[in-house]
Amino acid sequence: MGINHGCYCVYAYASLTWLLQLEKCRMLIEIAGNYLDEGANPFHGVEVCNEVLEGHGSEIGSMMRHEPLCILAALLLKIVIVGDDCALPPPQGIAG
């Protein structure tokens, strides 16, 4: 009986694809953190966090999901604190 090398190639390809997805998520998380630190438009950072969480959430572990969730929360808080320049409007139905 010969060894089926095709199975190993599929496994290696799947592992490489997964590692590339993880690296992409790490880079996106770093970019989102830069939006938080540099004072740039926080909405762009929110989009980057959403890309990681919605686009790759099932592929990454819970530890890697924690960081974009924290960055997202900080960005949303920053949007609200900044004031009228880029703040989101209050939800409908809330007296204020």
KEKE-3310 file (N, C-alpha, C; in steps of 0.2 Angstrom, whole numbers, plus 5000, padded with zeros to 4 digits):
npx = (5004:5003:5007:4996:4998:4991:4981:4989:4993:4981:4978:4990:4988:4975:4979:4989:4981:4973:4982:4986:4974:4973:4985:4981:4970:4977:4984:4974:4968:4979:4979:4966:4968:4978:4970:4963:4973:4979:4970:4963:4949:4937:4927:4932:4940:4931:4925:4935:4936:4924:4926:4935:4928:4915:4918:4928:4926:4922:4933:4943:4950:4943:4951:4957:4947:4943:4952:4948:4935:4937:4944:4934:4924:4930:4932:4919:4915:4923:4918:4906:4910:4917:4909:4898:4904:4907:4898:4887:4869:4857:4847:4831:4816:4821:4821:4828)
npy = (4994:5011:5027:5040:5055:5066:5069:5074:5086:5093:5095:5102:5114:5119:5121:5131:5141:5144:5149:5161:5168:5170:5179:5189:5194:5198:5209:5217:5220:5227:5238:5243:5247:5257:5267:5270:5275:5285:5296:5297:5296:5288:5280:5273:5264:5257:5250:5242:5233:5227:5220:5210:5204:5200:5195:5186:5180:5167:5159:5163:5162:5163:5171:5179:5186:5194:5206:5214:5217:5224:5235:5240:5244:5254:5263:5266:5272:5283:5290:5294:5303:5313:5322:5334:5334:5321:5313:5300:5300:5301:5286:5284:5288:5290:5301:5317)
npz = (5000:4996:5002:5004:4998:4995:5005:5015:5009:5008:5021:5025:5017:5023:5036:5033:5027:5038:5047:5040:5040:5054:5056:5048:5055:5067:5062:5058:5071:5077:5068:5071:5085:5083:5077:5089:5097:5090:5088:5076:5064:5073:5068:5058:5064:5071:5060:5057:5068:5067:5056:5060:5070:5064:5052:5054:5066:5069:5066:5074:5091:5107:5115:5106:5101:5112:5112:5100:5104:5116:5111:5102:5111:5117:5107:5103:5115:5114:5103:5108:5118:5112:5107:5097:5085:5079:5085:5088:5085:5098:5103:5096:5105:5118:5131:5133)
capx = (5000:5006:5005:4992:5001:4985:4978:4994:4993:4975:4979:4995:4984:4970:4983:4992:4975:4971:4987:4986:4968:4975:4989:4977:4966:4982:4986:4968:4967:4984:4976:4961:4971:4981:4964:4961:4978:4981:4965:4960:4942:4936:4922:4936:4942:4925:4924:4940:4935:4918:4928:4938:4923:4910:4921:4933:4924:4921:4939:4948:4948:4940:4956:4959:4941:4943:4955:4944:4929:4939:4945:4927:4920:4934:4931:4912:4915:4927:4914:4901:4913:4920:4904:4894:4908:4906:4894:4881:4863:4854:4842:4824:4812:4824:4820:4834)
capy = (5000:5017:5033:5045:5062:5071:5070:5078:5092:5096:5097:5108:5120:5121:5124:5138:5146:5146:5154:5167:5171:5173:5184:5195:5197:5201:5215:5222:5222:5232:5244:5246:5250:5263:5272:5272:5279:5291:5301:5297:5295:5282:5276:5268:5259:5252:5246:5237:5229:5223:5215:5205:5200:5197:5191:5180:5178:5159:5156:5165:5160:5168:5176:5184:5190:5199:5212:5219:5219:5230:5241:5242:5247:5261:5268:5268:5277:5289:5293:5297:5308:5318:5328:5334:5333:5315:5308:5296:5303:5297:5282:5287:5286:5292:5308:5319)
capz = (5000:4996:5006:5001:5000:4994:5012:5019:5006:5010:5028:5025:5014:5027:5041:5031:5027:5045:5050:5037:5043:5061:5055:5045:5061:5071:5059:5059:5078:5077:5065:5075:5091:5081:5077:5095:5100:5086:5087:5069:5064:5076:5064:5054:5069:5072:5055:5057:5073:5065:5051:5063:5074:5060:5046:5056:5073:5070:5065:5079:5097:5112:5117:5101:5100:5117:5111:5096:5108:5120:5107:5099:5116:5119:5101:5104:5120:5112:5098:5112:5122:5107:5106:5092:5079:5076:5089:5085:5088:5103:5100:5096:5111:5124:5133:5136)
cpx = (5004:5003:5001:4994:4996:4982:4983:4994:4987:4976:4984:4992:4979:4974:4986:4987:4973:4976:4987:4980:4970:4980:4985:4973:4971:4983:4980:4967:4973:4982:4971:4963:4975:4976:4962:4966:4980:4976:4962:4953:4940:4931:4926:4939:4937:4924:4929:4939:4929:4921:4931:4932:4917:4913:4925:4931:4924:4928:4944:4946:4945:4945:4958:4953:4940:4946:4951:4938:4931:4940:4939:4924:4924:4932:4924:4911:4918:4922:4908:4904:4915:4915:4900:4898:4907:4902:4888:4874:4860:4848:4835:4820:4815:4824:4826:4834)
cpy = (5006:5022:5038:5052:5067:5073:5075:5085:5096:5099:5103:5114:5123:5124:5131:5143:5149:5151:5161:5171:5174:5179:5190:5198:5200:5208:5220:5224:5228:5239:5247:5250:5256:5269:5274:5277:5285:5297:5302:5296:5288:5277:5271:5262:5254:5248:5240:5231:5224:5218:5209:5200:5197:5193:5185:5178:5170:5156:5158:5162:5165:5173:5181:5189:5196:5206:5217:5221:5225:5236:5244:5246:5254:5266:5270:5274:5284:5293:5297:5303:5314:5324:5328:5333:5327:5310:5305:5300:5298:5292:5285:5284:5288:5299:5311:5327)
cpz = (5000:5000:5002:5003:4999:5000:5015:5016:5008:5017:5029:5023:5019:5033:5039:5030:5033:5048:5047:5039:5050:5060:5052:5051:5066:5068:5059:5066:5079:5074:5069:5082:5089:5080:5084:5098:5096:5085:5080:5070:5067:5073:5060:5058:5071:5067:5055:5062:5071:5060:5054:5067:5069:5054:5048:5063:5074:5069:5070:5086:5101:5114:5112:5099:5106:5116:5106:5100:5113:5116:5104:5105:5118:5113:5101:5109:5118:5107:5102:5116:5118:5107:5099:5085:5075:5080:5086:5088:5093:5100:5101:5102:5118:5126:5135:5135)
residu = (MET:GLY:ILE:ASN:HIS:GLY:CYS:TYR:CYS:VAL:TYR:ALA:TYR:ALA:SER:LEU:THR:TRP:LEU:LEU:GLN:LEU:GLU:LYS:CYS:ARG:MET:LEU:ILE:GLU:ILE:ALA:GLY:ASN:TYR:LEU:ASP:GLU:GLY:ALA:ASN:PRO:PHE:HIS:GLY:VAL:GLU:VAL:CYS:ASN:GLU:VAL:LEU:GLU:GLY:HIS:GLY:SER:GLU:ILE:GLY:SER:MET:MET:ARG:HIS:GLU:PRO:LEU:CYS:ILE:LEU:ALA:ALA:LEU:LEU:LEU:LYS:ILE:VAL:ILE:VAL:GLY:ASP:ASP:CYS:ALA:LEU:PRO:PRO:PRO:GLN:GLY:ILE:ALA:GLY)
# end
